[in-house]
Amino acid sequence: TDMLQKKLLVATLAVVTALASLAVIVGCSSQPKTLEDYFKAHESEWQEIQSQLESSAQGVFTVDLTVKGNQISQIMTYASTYSADAVERMTESFQKNAPELKTSIESQLASVEEEVNIKGISWYFSYRNGDGATIYELTVGGN
């Protein structure tokens, strides 16, 4: 169970790292209409966010990060496939921590929206077992 908790902590830290990276890296510039447009014009910033996410994953999972319109999609697939019992414990842990994580994400998204002057940015997170089955997913923002 200690290993499972470490993997959950790494997953949560990857989310926080991505948000912190986004908030710090994104700077003011010309007025893009969507976050996707912004990152097309600032490719190095997007690559930096991806790089920081990959390093924070510590080999526990792979990260697929994309942006479409104003939605960032972050799919984290664990390197291992866990048993049904382990997945149930992971899901419960994610659900328990979701309110606090959501509050943190909303705060970071507000900062990003202010920096890029684009409203309605959302972030979709999906934690997936090694076999691709969804363990937990959450969408934050988009208001």
C-alpha positions as CSV (number, residue, x, y, z in Angstrom):
1,T,0.0,0.0,0.0
2,D,3.0,2.4,0.6
3,M,3.9,1.9,-3.1
4,L,0.4,2.7,-4.2
5,Q,0.3,5.8,-2.0
6,K,3.6,6.9,-3.5
7,K,2.2,6.5,-7.0
8,L,-0.9,8.5,-6.1
9,L,1.2,11.2,-4.7
10,V,3.3,11.3,-7.8
11,A,0.1,11.6,-9.9
12,T,-1.1,14.5,-7.8
13,L,2.2,16.2,-7.9
14,A,2.2,15.9,-11.7
15,V,-1.0,17.8,-11.8
16,V,0.2,20.5,-9.5
17,T,3.5,20.7,-11.4
18,A,1.7,21.1,-14.7
19,L,-0.5,23.9,-13.3
20,A,2.5,25.7,-11.7
21,S,4.4,25.4,-14.9
22,L,1.6,26.8,-16.9
23,A,1.1,29.7,-14.6
24,V,4.8,30.6,-14.6
25,I,5.6,30.0,-18.2
26,V,2.6,31.7,-19.8
27,G,3.4,35.4,-20.4
28,C,1.6,38.3,-21.9
29,S,1.6,38.8,-25.6
30,S,-0.7,39.5,-28.5
31,Q,-4.3,38.5,-28.1
32,P,-5.0,34.9,-29.1
33,K,-8.6,33.9,-29.3
34,T,-8.0,30.4,-27.7
35,L,-5.4,28.8,-25.5
36,E,-4.7,26.5,-28.4
37,D,-3.9,29.5,-30.6
38,Y,-1.7,30.9,-27.8
39,F,0.4,27.7,-27.6
40,K,0.7,27.5,-31.4
41,A,2.3,30.9,-31.2
42,H,4.4,30.0,-28.2
43,E,5.5,26.4,-28.9
44,S,8.5,26.6,-26.6
45,E,6.3,27.3,-23.6
46,W,4.1,24.3,-24.5
47,Q,7.2,22.1,-24.8
48,E,8.5,23.3,-21.5
49,I,5.2,22.4,-19.7
50,Q,5.3,18.9,-21.4
51,S,8.9,18.4,-20.4
52,Q,8.3,19.3,-16.7
53,L,5.3,17.0,-16.6
54,E,7.2,14.1,-18.0
55,S,10.0,14.5,-15.5
56,S,7.5,14.8,-12.6
57,A,5.9,11.5,-13.7
58,Q,9.2,9.8,-12.5
59,G,8.5,6.8,-14.8
60,V,5.3,5.9,-12.7
61,F,3.1,6.8,-15.7
62,T,3.2,8.4,-19.1
63,V,1.6,11.7,-19.8
64,D,-0.3,12.7,-22.9
65,L,-0.9,16.4,-22.8
66,T,-2.9,18.2,-25.5
67,V,-4.8,21.4,-26.0
68,K,-7.9,21.9,-28.1
69,G,-9.7,25.2,-28.1
70,N,-9.6,26.3,-24.5
71,Q,-9.4,22.8,-23.0
72,I,-6.1,21.2,-21.8
73,S,-6.4,17.4,-21.7
74,Q,-3.9,15.5,-19.5
75,I,-4.1,11.7,-19.7
76,M,-1.8,9.9,-17.3
77,T,-1.5,6.2,-17.9
78,Y,0.3,4.2,-15.3
79,A,3.2,2.0,-16.4
80,S,1.7,-0.9,-14.5
81,T,-1.7,-2.5,-14.6
82,Y,-3.2,-2.7,-11.2
83,S,-5.7,-5.2,-9.8
84,A,-9.3,-4.3,-9.3
85,D,-8.8,-4.0,-5.5
86,A,-5.9,-1.5,-6.1
87,V,-7.9,0.4,-8.6
88,E,-10.8,0.7,-6.2
89,R,-8.4,2.1,-3.5
90,M,-6.9,4.5,-6.0
91,T,-10.3,5.7,-7.1
92,E,-11.4,6.3,-3.5
93,S,-8.2,8.2,-2.9
94,F,-8.7,10.4,-5.9
95,Q,-12.3,11.1,-5.0
96,K,-11.3,12.0,-1.4
97,N,-8.6,14.4,-2.6
98,A,-10.7,15.8,-5.5
99,P,-12.2,18.9,-3.7
100,E,-8.8,20.1,-2.6
101,L,-7.2,19.4,-5.9
102,K,-10.1,21.1,-7.8
103,T,-9.8,24.3,-5.6
104,S,-6.0,24.4,-6.3
105,I,-6.6,23.9,-10.1
106,E,-9.3,26.6,-10.2
107,S,-7.0,29.1,-8.6
108,Q,-4.2,28.3,-11.0
109,L,-6.5,28.4,-14.0
110,A,-7.8,31.8,-12.9
111,S,-4.2,33.0,-12.9
112,V,-3.5,31.6,-16.4
113,E,-6.7,33.1,-17.7
114,E,-5.6,36.5,-16.4
115,E,-2.1,36.1,-17.9
116,V,-3.3,35.2,-21.4
117,N,-6.5,37.2,-21.2
118,I,-8.6,34.2,-22.3
119,K,-11.7,33.2,-20.3
120,G,-13.2,29.7,-20.0
121,I,-10.1,27.6,-19.9
122,S,-10.7,24.1,-18.6
123,W,-8.4,21.2,-17.7
124,Y,-9.4,17.6,-18.2
125,F,-7.5,15.0,-16.2
126,S,-7.7,11.3,-16.7
127,Y,-5.8,8.7,-14.7
128,R,-5.7,5.4,-16.5
129,N,-4.6,1.9,-15.5
130,G,-1.8,0.3,-17.5
131,D,-4.4,-1.5,-19.6
132,G,-5.9,1.9,-20.6
133,A,-9.0,1.6,-18.4
134,T,-10.0,4.8,-16.7
135,I,-9.4,4.9,-12.9
136,Y,-10.5,8.5,-12.3
137,E,-11.3,11.6,-14.4
138,L,-12.0,15.2,-13.5
139,T,-12.7,18.3,-15.5
140,V,-12.0,21.7,-13.9
141,G,-12.9,25.1,-15.1
142,G,-14.4,26.2,-18.4
143,N,-16.8,28.7,-16.8
